[in-house]
Amino acid sequence: MVISFCVKFNHLHKTFYVLSYSGRILVRAPKSLHRILAEKAREEGVSLNQYIVYQLSRAVSKTSETNRGIITSPHCGTTQER
């Protein structure tokens, strides 16, 4: 609504971009971390890329749950509201 108001009255001062994501990320990491991740991926029988995507997904999921006030108990596998 604000954008249409600005456009209608010619007050649009910012350029709005439509974001698109290629699915590619270049990450620079210490050699020691690279080695550990590669070893863990090998142990799991998956590619390094698959392992990193899985771990990132888990971390983002945990962050989202924490931000929503959901706590996952590591002791009994239950979730509870804060």
C-alpha positions in Angstrom: 0.0 0.0 0.0 2.8 2.4 0.9 4.6 1.6 -2.4 1.5 2.2 -4.5 1.0 5.5 -2.7 4.6 6.6 -3.4 4.4 5.5 -7.0 1.0 7.3 -7.4 2.4 10.5 -6.0 5.8 10.2 -7.5 7.6 10.1 -4.2 9.4 6.8 -4.7 13.0 7.5 -3.7 14.3 3.9 -3.3 14.8 1.2 -5.9 13.0 -2.0 -5.0 14.7 -5.2 -6.1 13.1 -8.6 -6.6 15.5 -11.1 -5.0 16.2 -14.4 -6.6 18.4 -17.1 -5.1 20.5 -19.5 -7.2 21.0 -22.0 -4.5 24.7 -21.6 -4.6 26.7 -20.2 -1.7 30.5 -19.9 -1.5 31.7 -20.2 2.0 35.3 -19.8 3.1 36.2 -21.9 6.2 39.4 -22.7 8.0 41.1 -25.9 6.7 40.5 -27.6 10.1 36.8 -27.1 9.9 36.8 -28.2 6.2 38.5 -31.4 7.3 36.2 -32.1 10.2 33.1 -31.5 8.0 34.5 -33.8 5.3 35.2 -36.5 7.8 31.7 -36.3 9.3 30.2 -36.4 5.8 32.2 -39.5 5.0 31.1 -41.2 8.2 27.5 -40.4 7.3 28.0 -41.7 3.7 26.9 -38.5 2.1 28.6 -35.7 0.1 30.2 -32.8 1.9 27.5 -30.6 0.3 24.7 -32.7 1.5 26.1 -32.8 5.0 26.6 -29.0 5.2 23.1 -28.4 3.9 21.7 -30.8 6.5 23.6 -29.2 9.3 22.6 -25.6 8.2 18.9 -26.7 8.0 19.1 -28.1 11.5 20.7 -24.9 12.8 18.1 -22.7 11.1 15.3 -24.9 12.4 16.5 -24.7 16.0 16.9 -20.9 15.7 13.3 -20.6 14.4 11.9 -22.7 17.2 13.8 -20.7 19.8 12.6 -17.4 18.3 9.0 -18.7 18.4 9.4 -19.6 22.1 9.5 -23.4 21.6 12.0 -25.3 23.6 13.1 -28.8 22.7 14.3 -30.9 25.6 17.3 -33.0 24.8 16.5 -35.3 27.7 13.0 -36.5 26.8 12.6 -35.4 23.1 9.6 -33.3 23.9 8.7 -29.7 23.0 7.1 -27.2 25.3 6.1 -23.6 25.2 8.2 -21.1 27.1 
